[in-house]
Amino acid sequence: MRKFYIPGLCVSIFIFINPGKSAAQSDSLRTNELDEITVNAFESKTDPLTTTATVGLISSRSLERFATNTWTNAVNTVPGVKMEERSPGSYRFSVRGSLIRSPFGVRNVKFYWNGIPFTDASGNTPLNSLDYGAVQNMEIIKGPGSSIYGAGTGGVVLLQSQPDNDFTNRAEQSVSIGKYGFQSRNSTIQLGDISVQYGHSEQDGYRNHSSMVRDAIRFTSSSRLGDRSTLSILGMYSDLKYETPGGINLAQYQSNPKLARQSTPTVPGSEAQQAAIYTKLALIGGNYTWQLSDNWTQSNALYLTFTDFANPFISNYEKRDENGIGGRNIWQNRSQIGNVKTNWTTGFEWQYGKSAQRNYDNIGGRPDKQQTVEDIRTTSLSVFSQLEAVLFTDLTLSAGASYNTFKYKYERFFVLPYSKEARKFDGIFVPRFAANKVIAKNWALVASYSGGYSPPTLQEVRPSAGGFRRDLEAEKGMNTEFGIRKTGKVITGEISVYHFGLRETIVRRTNEAGAEFFINAGKTRQNGLEWTVAYDILSNPKLPVMLKLWNTGTATKYTFENFQQADVDLSGKRIPGIPKFSQTSGLDALFKYGFAAFVTYQHGSSFYLNDANTVENTPYNQWIARVSWKKSWGQHFYSELSASAEKVNAGIYSLGYDLNAFGNRYYNSAPKDNLWAGVKIGWEWQKNSK
């Protein structure tokens, strides 16, 4: 295996080679060589140095640096990417500031799981329904991906669930415990390329009324059908329940940060209303790839989803029954014309969803008098094409475009009178142009110009209080980006600068009861600088320890360019929720005999919590440490012990602020210290050679 270093996140992750067994069985440090990784962004399937996309990579080995309870800490080491967990189970995921329109959940970032669309037709992604063990790899494409991944301005995340070694049979069990009532159990059975995984996790939570319980099972398989075709199957079922404590104001935070939202003389609080989320999600999907010839490949993905959702909230009790269907078809031709290699990708993606929504009065967590009866049908279609060419072996040019349409059909059956409305977002062409020039074999210059197009999601056109907001417009924007990368035996790194001009930016508002609604905020300017650098202090595998020092960071200036709110001109104000500066530094140490230690330090600057820039949070400094010991006991049995700790220094610490919150209830407090410990055992047998 040759030595290969990865720009982006993975240059900072210290990975050692699998010495003939699975990584979980490695009990001695043989070498620090990195596995060669293929970047799949924009269907290019190239190496990290020559890709035309700006990508953050999180591998299964990257995740080993943090406790096995959430992806949050690992994701937050990627420059420009932010994952939040306001309370256990309540995820938010942001790429380059897309968080501004996500009060909860994941919006404006497109997710695919094993090549199958995981973001539904209406733009929502049920990321919190996945158990931690269901995903082994993430590839985060920063900036608009509309030219090939459908509508979106935030970014694209490619999730992968796959065995560490397709030629291994194993049974594995892990158990973890932690503070605040955290416990999890994960069971995996793998027979070659078939894997079944069950995960259970629960927490009491740091705050009052913030417990969470999730049970999830995942099935994956990948089978060759003859010499030229492969069929991959993905199935999952998840049953999730988590309490939503809600935001509190500054005085309440200073009095007792563990408080849930308090009752007022006119509006009850979260505990009184038993505010919570109940979600049962089933998904079945398949991806069939057929090698038509030496040059042509076709792939077809198809999925079905069923969701049973209930949300007792402060002002109502919402129930949703949702069904979704969709698919993705791709034709790809790889050819060589003289000295020019070409890769042409074309296809379409179609999605349809039906949501039957019912609102009731909420009486202490029980549905009572009916408020609304509404149905919404969503249809989205994206047709795309992209041509990539490699000239002179070191210059890669890429040009692509997509045509996107989006349509809502809304029916209100109650309150009478009956009404029927539709909102269609006219088709729009979205381009992407990019170039990558390799210099002196281990340097690369990268430039791109790409468009984004993002219609409002279902929860934006039909907010929690009901009704249909057909006045919302789709976001549109253009992103210009330049970067430089370096790979090498000692120092690796990447620096990117970008400017994203967004029109009709969608932002959130809340009323007195906490019910949300959304408006368009005119134009915004989003400028950013991102970097990552890693230095191998000791890399000789013959030494008793190998050390890597790394740093990643982001600096931003996001402002409203043209935004009038009532009689107040907010032009020039900073967009709330976006830190001006953040950085993460780490030291990774791998010892002989399976011992490893990781220390991570993260700093985040303050940012504004409202559009008027009158309220600001406090900066934070976070320390994370993890130690582990892996051991093989003979040819079949292996084990791993681990312990993790987290410490935060901050005046106010929240893992997700409520922006522009009514009544100044901005704060969702999080613990400033935490501890976890875990054990994993496994049995591997009948290992076959390739």
Secondary structure, DSSP 4 states (H G I P E B T S, - for coil): ------SGGGGGS------SS-GGG--S----PPPP--B-GGG--B-TTT-SS-EEEE-HHHHTTS-TT-SHHHHTTSTTEEEEESSTT-EEEEETTGGGG-SSB-BSEEEEETTEE-S-TTSB--GGGS-GGG-SEEEEEES--HHHH-SBSSEEEEEE---S-TT-EEEEEEEEEESTT-EEEEEEEEETTEEEEEEEEEE--SSTT--EEEEEEEEEEEEE-SSSEEEEEEEEEEEEEEE----B-HHHHHH-TTPPPPP-SSS--HHHHT-EEEEEEEEEEEEEEEE-SSSEEEEEEEEEEEEEEEEE-SS-EEEEEEEEEEEEEEEEEEEEETTEEEEEEEEEEEEEEEEEEEEEEEETTEEEEEEEEEEEEEEEEEEEEEEEEEETTTEEEEEEEEEEEEEEEEEEEESSSPEEEEEEEEEEEEEEEEEEEEETTTEEEEEEEEEEEEPPPHHHHS-TT----TT---EEEEEEEEEEEE--SSEEEEEEEEEEEEES-EEEEE-TT--EEEEE--EEEEEEEEEEEEEEEE--TTSSEEEEEEEEEEEEEEEEEE-EETTEE-TTPBPTT--SEEEEEEEEEEEGGGEEEEEEEEEE---BSSTTS--B---EEEEEEEEEEEEEETTTEEEEEEEEEEEEEESS-BSS--TT-GGG--B-B--SEEEEEEEEEEEEE-PPP-
